[in-house]
Amino acid sequence: MSKAKSKKSARAELLARMWDLGRRSSTQTVFLHEAIAQTAGLNATDTKCIDLILRAGERSVTAGWLSNMTGLTTGAITHILDRLEKRNYIQRVRDTEDRRRVLIHVVPKTLEPLHPKYEAIGRAFMSFVEQYNDDELATIVGYLEKTCEISEQQLQKLIAEGGENAERSARK
């Protein structure tokens, strides 16, 4: 076999492994987050919505904002927020400047039982990545930033297509 064909074959094999490992990593991540969420009587979507609220920082979070960020319907978000509020993970607070708006705030104390679980995962991953030098870490960070960007773009595309499909169904 020629060197060029061998190189092409090796690349094809690496790309196939990358595809498979991406799927496997995604699946394991979903089930890991589901298992952690279940220890608190929640599901992975609940905990990821909490994470979005926390990462919003000073930004005002509303049910509509969560719907836009997740691609879930406002009805589904309302159901999630009802569940989280019932368990005291979040509070709904009327906006003092616009009483029609309801802002979502996390109740930090209720998250305390989850902290050790997430911290253990974080420590395990950080311990693992310590083996890489700065150039390798920069490559890994670049890869992860790009995969996040692509995921966000694909989510927005699916959300837009969902709206288009709903409009088509309504016209039928």
Steps between C-alpha positions, in 0.01 A plus 500: 500500500632845417593741775223742393233226515630385836482857633143538364400170661652602835314833486171330411552266795572792734193687378285189552638464853433869563139459383448193718667655806295817460180296507622292792610805699169675436302197615712449812472871587120493473472193723755633750303823538175306522641281780617805696168678450304196620685512834322832556162389364555688175586412142791611283292766323407651838864521610613637164233773522634584847850515349381739227341725761821498707722570198278791395666700777349846531278451195129484578370150441140441396311192385516641145878536520531138620274389216723681249819355652376141515267469204231370735150640470390761751251242629780250566707771669203597718464135605874482585482825695190381688688184600813694602298756696303228680832349615634847591785497243380825344286801585284696262515870573299778333720754324476825695526707180254296292251310715398287198846338496587219737869447573649167598755477782678189628486428873871419555456317832288229338785416261743412782432122484591502129830686543711200615385292203582765241823592679613135493446490124683829459796378707519175303507684167745765621729229636486329162580814296801583718696254286481730196743783430379853429505460121297179521256664743461794262409256222250319725348829617472618139330175404252524789424866426428415138282199590298721736460758225390237248257347751347842569467569125340162439259551791393838361456341156279225647300755696441701183403187306263402781322832468477459124362147539242623752386771258469244216298267724270785602430583133400141418 
